Amino acid sequence: MTVIAIGLNHRSAPLSVLEQMTLSTEALPKALVEITNCESVNEAMVLSTCNRTEVYVHAERFHDAYREVRDALAVVAGVDPDFFADHLYVHYHDEAIEHLFAVAAGLDSVVLGEHEILGQLRRSWETARTEGATGTLLNPLLQHAIGAGKRVRTDTAIGRRTASISHAAVSLVRERLGDLTGKRVLLIGAGEVGAGVATALSKSEDLSITVINRTEERAVDIAHIIGARVRPFEQLAEAVTEVDVIISATGAPGMVLAAETVAAAVQRRSGRLLILDVAVPRDVDPGVLALDQVDLLVLSDLQAFANRGIEERQKEAVAARRVLETEISRYRATTTAEEVEPLLGSMHRWAEAVRIGQVHHYRNQLDELTPEQAEAVQALTKAVVNKLLHEPSVRLRSAAGSRRGDRLAESVRELFDLS
C-alpha cells in the first residue's frame, strides 16, 4: 500500500502561484483523467480550494508518481512545471495519511480548526468516485479521514471559536468598521464561501445585503434564505457605487472587479469603501490599492486576523491531534487487518503453485514410486511449504494494524511479486 500526497498550499506557495494552480470544480474531472492516466498511478483524488491544491494517489513507484502527477497538474493548470515545482510538498505513506487526517480536521487551514474544508474534502472525494478514480485503497482512507474530521469537531472545541473562513471574513470587516449597523454590503459570488459569508452577514441586524453572481439563480437562492437583494452581474459597476463594503468570493479564473470600475465608482460616491477579496484566484485588481477612499484587504490580511489569539486554539489543536492519533491507529488496524488474510492467501497459493510445479518437473523420477510413496512425497512437500510459511504468516497477523504490519505486508508483496 503506497499513498502519496503531492500539493501546495497557503504556506508553501505565494498567492500569485497558488491562484494559478487553483482548479475549478469543472476542471476536477479533467485533472483526474490526466492523473489516473499516469503509468504509475492506480487511484487519485484531487482537493482544490482557495488555500490548497493537493493530489492524493495510490501509486506503484514514488519518484515516477511525483514526476507524473506534477506534469499532469501543469497540463490542467496550463503552466510550465517549473512555475510551481519548487513550492510543492510531498508526503509518502504514513506522512501522507497523517497529512490527510490533519487537513480533514482543519489543522492545516488558514483559519485553524475551520470546518469548511471537511465539506470540500467530501465533495472532492465524491467527484473522484463518480469519475472512477478512487478504489479499494483511497476510498477507505478518505472515509476514515472524513470521519476523523467529524470526530475532532465533536470531541474538541477547536472549531467553536473560529467556525470558518467565511465567519472570519465578516468578523474582520466588522472590526475594521467598528459596527455593521446600517451598512450596505455587496457580496460578489454565491459559491460555497459566498454562501458562508452570506450566512454570517445575515446574523447582523439592520444590514442591507446585495448579492451578485454570474449565475443569477444561485444568487437568488442565497438571497431568499437571508432576505437579501439580488442584482444581475451586468450591473456590478453600478452596484459598487451604492455600497459601503464589498466582499468578493467567486471562483472565477480571472479578475472580476477591475481597478477602473472601482475608480469610476469612487467618483460617484461619498465616504470610504472597504473591499475584502477572499477569492483564489484574486477577484479584485490589485491596482485598487492606489485609489484614495478605498481600503483593500486580501487573504493574507484575513489569515493575520484569524491567527490572533491562536495560542488558545493551539491548545485545542493538541486535543484534536490526540483524537487524530486514535483515529489513524483505528484506520491502520482496520485496513491492515482486512488486507492480511487475502495477502496470506495469495502467498500460500503462490507457494502451492511452486510446489506443484516442482513435483511436476520431477514426474519422471516419481513415476516409479508406489502410490503410497507418491502420496508421501506430496505430504512431505506440503509440510515443508507450510513450515516455511508458518512464521511469516504468524508475524504478519500479529503485526496487523501497525506501521510495522504495513511494512511487512508491503515487503511480502514485493518479495513474492503479489498483486
Stockholm file with secondary structure:
# STOCKHOLM 1.0

chainA/1-419         MTVIAIGLNHRSAPLSVLEQMTLSTEALPKALVEITNCESVNEAMVLSTCNRTEVYVHAERFHDAYREVRDALAVVAGVDPDFFADHLYVHYHDEAIEHLFAVAAGLDSVVLGEHEILGQLRRSWETARTEGATGTLLNPLLQHAIGAGKRVRTDTAIGRRTASISHAAVSLVRERLGDLTGKRVLLIGAGEVGAGVATALSKSEDLSITVINRTEERAVDIAHIIGARVRPFEQLAEAVTEVDVIISATGAPGMVLAAETVAAAVQRRSGRLLILDVAVPRDVDPGVLALDQVDLLVLSDLQAFANRGIEERQKEAVAARRVLETEISRYRATTTAEEVEPLLGSMHRWAEAVRIGQVHHYRNQLDELTPEQAEAVQALTKAVVNKLLHEPSVRLRSAAGSRRGDRLAESVRELFDLS
#=GR chainA/1-419 SS CCEEEEEEETTTSCHHHHHHHCCCGGGHHHHHHHHHTSTTEEEEEEEECSSEEEEEEEESCHHHHHHHHHHHHHHHHTSCHHHHGGGCEEEETHHHHHHHHHHHTTTTSSSTTCSHHHHHHHHHHHHHHHTTCCCTTHHHHHHHHHHHHHHHHHHSSTTTSCCCHHHHHHHHHHHHHSCCTTCEEEEECCSHHHHHHHHHHHTSSSCEEEEECSSHHHHHHHHHHHTCEECCGGGHHHHHTTCSEEEECCCCSSCSBCHHHHHHHHHTCCSCEEEEECCSSCSBCGGGGGSTTEEEECHHHHHHHHTTTHHHHHHHHHHHHHHHHHHHHHHHHHHHHHHHHHHHHHHHHHHHHHHHHHHHHTHHHHTTSCHHHHHHHHHHHHHHHHHHHHHHHHHHHHHTTSHHHHHHHHHHHHHTTCC
#=GC SS_cons         CCEEEEEEETTTSCHHHHHHHCCCGGGHHHHHHHHHTSTTEEEEEEEECSSEEEEEEEESCHHHHHHHHHHHHHHHHTSCHHHHGGGCEEEETHHHHHHHHHHHTTTTSSSTTCSHHHHHHHHHHHHHHHTTCCCTTHHHHHHHHHHHHHHHHHHSSTTTSCCCHHHHHHHHHHHHHSCCTTCEEEEECCSHHHHHHHHHHHTSSSCEEEEECSSHHHHHHHHHHHTCEECCGGGHHHHHTTCSEEEECCCCSSCSBCHHHHHHHHHTCCSCEEEEECCSSCSBCGGGGGSTTEEEECHHHHHHHHTTTHHHHHHHHHHHHHHHHHHHHHHHHHHHHHHHHHHHHHHHHHHHHHHHHHHHHTHHHHTTSCHHHHHHHHHHHHHHHHHHHHHHHHHHHHHTTSHHHHHHHHHHHHHTTCC
//
